[in-house]
Amino acid sequence: MALNGSYNVIKQNGESEIVVTKSRFIGNLVSVSTASEAEEYISSIRKKYNDARHNCWAYIVMDGEMIINKCSDDGEPSGTAGRPILSIMEGAGLVNAVCTVTRYFGGVLLGTGGLVRAYSDAASGALENAVISPIRRGKYITFTCDYPDEGGIRRLLESEDFAITDSGYTDKVTITVLGPEERAEGLMARITDMTGGRVVPESGESVYY
Protein backbone atom coordinates (compact mmCIF):
# COMPACT_ATOMS: atom_id res chain seq x y z
CA MET A 1 0.00 0.00 0.00
CA ALA A 2 1.38 3.41 -0.98
CA LEU A 3 1.72 6.22 1.54
CA ASN A 4 -1.07 8.73 1.26
CA GLY A 5 -2.16 11.51 3.61
CA SER A 6 -1.45 12.01 7.28
CA TYR A 7 -0.90 9.35 9.93
CA ASN A 8 -0.47 8.90 13.68
CA VAL A 9 2.42 7.39 15.62
CA ILE A 10 2.72 6.10 19.18
CA LYS A 11 4.33 8.55 21.59
CA GLN A 12 3.59 6.49 24.70
CA ASN A 13 2.86 2.78 24.64
CA GLY A 14 -0.52 1.49 25.79
CA GLU A 15 -1.70 -1.62 27.65
CA SER A 16 -5.06 -3.14 28.45
CA GLU A 17 -6.54 -6.17 30.16
CA ILE A 18 -10.08 -7.50 29.98
CA VAL A 19 -11.81 -10.72 31.04
CA VAL A 20 -14.49 -12.17 28.79
CA THR A 21 -16.32 -15.29 29.96
CA LYS A 22 -13.33 -16.41 32.04
CA SER A 23 -10.80 -15.82 29.24
CA ARG A 24 -8.18 -13.16 29.98
CA PHE A 25 -7.08 -10.85 27.15
CA ILE A 26 -3.96 -8.67 27.50
CA GLY A 27 -3.35 -5.97 24.91
CA ASN A 28 -0.05 -4.21 24.23
CA LEU A 29 0.41 -1.43 21.70
CA VAL A 30 3.94 -0.14 21.12
CA SER A 31 5.97 2.01 18.75
CA VAL A 32 8.38 0.40 16.27
CA SER A 33 10.38 1.70 13.32
CA THR A 34 10.61 -1.35 11.04
CA ALA A 35 8.98 -4.69 10.33
CA SER A 36 12.00 -6.38 11.89
CA GLU A 37 11.48 -4.46 15.14
CA ALA A 38 7.81 -5.46 15.11
CA GLU A 39 8.71 -9.14 14.63
CA GLU A 40 11.25 -8.93 17.46
CA TYR A 41 8.66 -7.42 19.77
CA ILE A 42 6.16 -10.15 18.89
CA SER A 43 8.81 -12.75 19.73
CA SER A 44 9.40 -11.09 23.10
CA ILE A 45 5.67 -11.22 23.85
CA ARG A 46 5.58 -14.93 23.01
CA LYS A 47 8.39 -15.50 25.49
CA LYS A 48 6.81 -13.31 28.17
CA TYR A 49 3.45 -15.05 27.88
CA ASN A 50 4.71 -18.50 26.89
CA ASP A 51 2.00 -20.18 28.97
CA ALA A 52 -0.85 -18.41 27.14
CA ARG A 53 -3.06 -20.20 24.62
CA HIS A 54 -2.74 -17.48 21.95
CA ASN A 55 -0.53 -14.46 21.22
CA CYS A 56 -2.26 -12.70 18.33
CA TRP A 57 -0.86 -9.61 16.68
CA ALA A 58 -0.86 -7.00 13.93
CA TYR A 59 1.59 -4.34 12.82
CA ILE A 60 1.75 -1.43 10.39
CA VAL A 61 5.08 0.11 9.40
CA MET A 62 6.40 2.55 6.83
CA ASP A 63 8.94 1.16 4.38
CA GLY A 64 10.15 3.85 1.99
CA GLU A 65 7.08 5.02 0.08
CA MET A 66 5.05 1.98 1.06
CA ILE A 67 3.12 0.74 4.10
CA ILE A 68 3.55 -2.85 5.23
CA ASN A 69 0.83 -4.41 7.36
CA LYS A 70 0.61 -7.95 8.66
CA CYS A 71 -1.47 -9.82 11.22
CA SER A 72 -1.83 -13.27 12.76
CA ASP A 73 -4.64 -15.18 14.47
CA ASP A 74 -2.06 -17.46 16.15
CA GLY A 75 -4.35 -20.48 16.19
CA GLU A 76 -7.66 -18.72 16.71
CA PRO A 77 -10.31 -19.25 13.97
CA SER A 78 -9.33 -17.39 10.79
CA GLY A 79 -10.19 -13.70 10.83
CA THR A 80 -11.24 -13.54 14.49
CA ALA A 81 -8.10 -12.02 16.06
CA GLY A 82 -5.37 -10.59 13.83
CA ARG A 83 -7.69 -8.83 11.39
CA PRO A 84 -9.80 -7.18 14.13
CA ILE A 85 -6.62 -5.93 15.82
CA LEU A 86 -5.34 -4.57 12.51
CA SER A 87 -8.68 -2.88 11.84
CA ILE A 88 -8.49 -1.00 15.16
CA MET A 89 -4.99 0.24 14.23
CA GLU A 90 -6.02 1.24 10.71
CA GLY A 91 -9.07 3.07 12.06
CA ALA A 92 -6.77 5.15 14.25
CA GLY A 93 -4.48 5.94 11.30
CA LEU A 94 -1.51 4.33 13.05
CA VAL A 95 1.84 3.62 11.41
CA ASN A 96 5.09 2.30 12.86
CA ALA A 97 3.21 0.43 15.54
CA VAL A 98 2.59 -3.17 16.63
CA CYS A 99 -0.29 -4.43 18.74
CA THR A 100 -0.40 -7.83 20.44
CA VAL A 101 -3.32 -9.40 22.27
CA THR A 102 -2.54 -12.36 24.49
CA ARG A 103 -5.33 -14.77 25.47
CA TYR A 104 -5.39 -17.03 28.48
CA PHE A 105 -8.20 -19.46 27.70
CA GLY A 106 -10.87 -19.64 30.39
CA GLY A 107 -12.43 -22.92 29.33
CA VAL A 108 -15.49 -21.44 27.61
CA LEU A 109 -15.71 -21.10 23.81
CA LEU A 110 -16.65 -17.57 22.76
CA GLY A 111 -17.71 -18.24 19.19
CA THR A 112 -16.61 -16.28 16.14
CA GLY A 113 -18.45 -13.08 17.03
CA GLY A 114 -17.35 -13.21 20.64
CA LEU A 115 -13.70 -13.60 19.64
CA VAL A 116 -13.85 -10.67 17.23
CA ARG A 117 -15.38 -8.45 19.91
CA ALA A 118 -12.90 -9.56 22.57
CA TYR A 119 -9.80 -9.01 20.45
CA SER A 120 -11.17 -5.69 19.16
CA ASP A 121 -11.95 -4.52 22.69
CA ALA A 122 -8.49 -5.49 23.98
CA ALA A 123 -6.80 -3.65 21.09
CA SER A 124 -9.08 -0.63 21.57
CA GLY A 125 -8.25 -0.55 25.26
CA ALA A 126 -4.53 -0.53 24.55
CA LEU A 127 -5.10 2.30 22.05
CA GLU A 128 -7.11 4.32 24.59
CA ASN A 129 -4.28 4.00 27.11
CA ALA A 130 -1.59 5.00 24.60
CA VAL A 131 -0.58 8.52 23.61
CA ILE A 132 -0.59 9.12 19.86
CA SER A 133 0.69 12.04 17.82
CA PRO A 134 0.06 13.04 14.19
CA ILE A 135 2.75 13.08 11.54
CA ARG A 136 2.56 14.66 8.10
CA ARG A 137 4.43 14.68 4.86
CA GLY A 138 7.19 17.27 4.74
CA LYS A 139 9.83 18.57 2.39
CA TYR A 140 13.46 19.54 2.93
CA ILE A 141 14.62 22.77 1.29
CA THR A 142 18.22 24.02 1.17
CA PHE A 143 19.39 27.48 0.20
CA THR A 144 22.49 29.65 0.40
CA CYS A 145 22.21 33.37 1.05
CA ASP A 146 24.27 36.42 1.94
CA TYR A 147 24.30 37.47 5.58
CA PRO A 148 22.06 40.55 5.06
CA ASP A 149 19.30 38.30 3.65
CA GLU A 150 19.32 35.84 6.54
CA GLY A 151 17.08 37.72 8.98
CA GLY A 152 14.24 38.28 6.54
CA ILE A 153 14.35 34.67 5.37
CA ARG A 154 14.28 33.37 8.94
CA ARG A 155 11.17 35.44 9.69
CA LEU A 156 9.52 34.07 6.55
CA LEU A 157 10.35 30.51 7.58
CA GLU A 158 8.66 30.97 10.95
CA SER A 159 5.47 32.31 9.35
CA GLU A 160 5.37 29.37 6.94
CA ASP A 161 5.87 26.69 9.64
CA PHE A 162 9.30 25.60 8.39
CA ALA A 163 11.96 24.65 10.94
CA ILE A 164 15.72 24.87 10.44
CA THR A 165 17.34 21.43 10.59
CA ASP A 166 20.89 22.38 9.62
CA SER A 167 22.93 25.54 9.00
CA GLY A 168 26.46 26.49 8.05
CA TYR A 169 28.32 29.79 8.11
CA THR A 170 31.27 30.60 5.83
CA ASP A 171 31.40 33.58 3.50
CA LYS A 172 27.68 32.88 3.04
CA VAL A 173 24.90 31.23 5.06
CA THR A 174 23.65 27.78 4.05
CA ILE A 175 20.41 26.65 5.66
CA THR A 176 18.32 23.48 5.37
CA VAL A 177 14.71 23.56 6.54
CA LEU A 178 11.83 21.10 6.87
CA GLY A 179 8.16 21.91 6.65
CA PRO A 180 4.81 20.95 5.12
CA GLU A 181 5.30 19.56 1.63
CA GLU A 182 2.26 21.39 0.26
CA ARG A 183 3.85 24.75 1.20
CA ALA A 184 7.33 24.02 -0.10
CA GLU A 185 6.93 25.26 -3.65
CA GLY A 186 5.31 28.51 -2.55
CA LEU A 187 8.00 29.13 0.06
CA MET A 188 10.77 28.61 -2.47
CA ALA A 189 9.16 31.13 -4.80
CA ARG A 190 8.71 33.69 -2.00
CA ILE A 191 12.35 33.40 -0.91
CA THR A 192 13.50 33.98 -4.48
CA ASP A 193 11.15 36.95 -4.88
CA MET A 194 12.03 38.64 -1.57
CA THR A 195 15.77 38.43 -2.35
CA GLY A 196 15.37 39.71 -5.89
CA GLY A 197 16.57 36.41 -7.32
CA ARG A 198 19.78 36.33 -5.26
CA VAL A 199 18.63 33.15 -3.49
CA VAL A 200 17.28 30.14 -5.37
CA PRO A 201 16.31 27.37 -2.92
CA GLU A 202 16.80 23.72 -3.85
CA SER A 203 14.09 21.15 -3.23
CA GLY A 204 15.19 18.10 -1.22
CA GLU A 205 13.84 14.83 0.12
CA SER A 206 10.20 14.26 1.06
CA VAL A 207 9.69 12.66 4.48
CA TYR A 208 7.08 12.15 7.18
CA TYR A 209 7.74 14.04 10.39
QUIZI-V612698 format. One record per residue. RES is the residue in one small letter. PSI is psi in whole degrees, 0 to 359 (NA if undefined). D_FIRST is the distance of its C-alpha to the first C-alpha in whole Angstrom. Layout:
res:RES psi:PSI d_first:D_FIRST
res:RES psi:PSI d_first:D_FIRST
This chain:
res:m psi:132 d_first:0
res:a psi:150 d_first:4
res:l psi:139 d_first:7
res:n psi:117 d_first:9
res:g psi:202 d_first:12
res:s psi:158 d_first:14
res:y psi:175 d_first:14
res:n psi:147 d_first:16
res:v psi:161 d_first:17
res:i psi:123 d_first:20
res:k psi:331 d_first:24
res:q psi:126 d_first:26
res:n psi:155 d_first:25
res:g psi:149 d_first:26
res:e psi:158 d_first:28
res:s psi:161 d_first:29
res:e psi:128 d_first:31
res:i psi:157 d_first:33
res:v psi:125 d_first:35
res:v psi:112 d_first:34
res:t psi:53 d_first:37
res:k psi:350 d_first:38
res:s psi:138 d_first:35
res:r psi:128 d_first:34
res:f psi:126 d_first:30
res:i psi:119 d_first:29
res:g psi:140 d_first:26
res:n psi:127 d_first:25
res:l psi:120 d_first:22
res:v psi:161 d_first:21
res:s psi:138 d_first:20
res:v psi:165 d_first:18
res:s psi:333 d_first:17
res:t psi:166 d_first:15
res:a psi:324 d_first:14
res:s psi:318 d_first:18
res:e psi:320 d_first:20
res:a psi:315 d_first:18
res:e psi:321 d_first:19
res:e psi:320 d_first:23
res:y psi:318 d_first:23
res:i psi:318 d_first:22
res:s psi:321 d_first:25
res:s psi:326 d_first:27
res:i psi:319 d_first:27
res:r psi:321 d_first:28
res:k psi:318 d_first:31
res:k psi:319 d_first:32
res:y psi:51 d_first:32
res:n psi:350 d_first:33
res:d psi:4 d_first:35
res:a psi:156 d_first:33
res:r psi:320 d_first:32
res:h psi:140 d_first:28
res:n psi:93 d_first:26
res:c psi:156 d_first:22
res:w psi:166 d_first:19
res:a psi:148 d_first:16
res:y psi:156 d_first:14
res:i psi:121 d_first:11
res:v psi:151 d_first:11
res:m psi:138 d_first:10
res:d psi:94 d_first:10
res:g psi:238 d_first:11
res:e psi:13 d_first:9
res:m psi:161 d_first:6
res:i psi:130 d_first:5
res:i psi:128 d_first:7
res:n psi:138 d_first:9
res:k psi:157 d_first:12
res:c psi:162 d_first:15
res:s psi:138 d_first:18
res:d psi:347 d_first:21
res:d psi:51 d_first:24
res:g psi:345 d_first:26
res:e psi:160 d_first:26
res:p psi:141 d_first:26
res:s psi:129 d_first:22
res:g psi:4 d_first:20
res:t psi:352 d_first:23
res:a psi:294 d_first:22
res:g psi:313 d_first:18
res:r psi:316 d_first:16
res:p psi:322 d_first:19
res:i psi:314 d_first:18
res:l psi:321 d_first:14
res:s psi:321 d_first:15
res:i psi:317 d_first:17
res:m psi:316 d_first:15
res:e psi:322 d_first:12
res:g psi:332 d_first:15
res:a psi:0 d_first:17
res:g psi:29 d_first:14
res:l psi:144 d_first:14
res:v psi:163 d_first:12
res:n psi:51 d_first:14
res:a psi:152 d_first:16
res:v psi:138 d_first:17
res:c psi:129 d_first:19
res:t psi:145 d_first:22
res:v psi:116 d_first:24
res:t psi:134 d_first:28
res:r psi:126 d_first:30
res:y psi:112 d_first:34
res:f psi:132 d_first:35
res:g psi:5 d_first:38
res:g psi:354 d_first:39
res:v psi:126 d_first:38
res:l psi:136 d_first:35
res:l psi:344 d_first:33
res:g psi:164 d_first:32
res:t psi:310 d_first:28
res:g psi:320 d_first:28
res:g psi:322 d_first:30
res:l psi:315 d_first:28
res:v psi:314 d_first:25
res:r psi:318 d_first:27
res:a psi:313 d_first:28
res:y psi:323 d_first:24
res:s psi:316 d_first:23
res:d psi:321 d_first:26
res:a psi:318 d_first:26
res:a psi:319 d_first:22
res:s psi:321 d_first:23
res:g psi:318 d_first:27
res:a psi:321 d_first:25
res:l psi:317 d_first:23
res:e psi:329 d_first:26
res:n psi:358 d_first:28
res:a psi:165 d_first:25
res:v psi:124 d_first:25
res:i psi:157 d_first:22
res:s psi:140 d_first:22
res:p psi:149 d_first:19
res:i psi:157 d_first:18
res:r psi:167 d_first:17
res:r psi:129 d_first:16
res:g psi:172 d_first:19
res:k psi:135 d_first:21
res:y psi:140 d_first:24
res:i psi:136 d_first:27
res:t psi:138 d_first:30
res:f psi:157 d_first:34
res:t psi:130 d_first:37
res:c psi:165 d_first:40
res:d psi:157 d_first:44
res:y psi:319 d_first:45
res:p psi:337 d_first:46
res:d psi:347 d_first:43
res:e psi:315 d_first:41
res:g psi:313 d_first:42
res:g psi:321 d_first:41
res:i psi:318 d_first:38
res:r psi:319 d_first:37
res:r psi:322 d_first:38
res:l psi:319 d_first:36
res:l psi:318 d_first:33
res:e psi:320 d_first:34
res:s psi:337 d_first:34
res:e psi:7 d_first:31
res:d psi:36 d_first:29
res:f psi:134 d_first:29
res:a psi:142 d_first:29
res:i psi:126 d_first:31
res:t psi:341 d_first:30
res:d psi:149 d_first:32
res:s psi:151 d_first:35
res:g psi:143 d_first:38
res:y psi:115 d_first:42
res:t psi:235 d_first:44
res:d psi:346 d_first:46
res:k psi:176 d_first:43
res:v psi:126 d_first:40
res:t psi:125 d_first:37
res:i psi:137 d_first:34
res:t psi:134 d_first:30
res:v psi:161 d_first:29
res:l psi:133 d_first:25
res:g psi:185 d_first:24
res:p psi:129 d_first:22
res:e psi:324 d_first:20
res:e psi:345 d_first:22
res:r psi:356 d_first:25
res:a psi:312 d_first:25
res:e psi:317 d_first:26
res:g psi:320 d_first:29
res:l psi:316 d_first:30
res:m psi:318 d_first:31
res:a psi:320 d_first:33
res:r psi:323 d_first:35
res:i psi:317 d_first:36
res:t psi:318 d_first:37
res:d psi:314 d_first:39
res:m psi:340 d_first:40
res:t psi:10 d_first:42
res:g psi:30 d_first:43
res:g psi:1 d_first:41
res:r psi:333 d_first:42
res:v psi:125 d_first:38
res:v psi:99 d_first:35
res:p psi:153 d_first:32
res:e psi:130 d_first:29
res:s psi:137 d_first:26
res:g psi:210 d_first:24
res:e psi:147 d_first:20
res:s psi:134 d_first:18
res:v psi:166 d_first:17
res:y psi:138 d_first:16
res:y psi:NA d_first:19
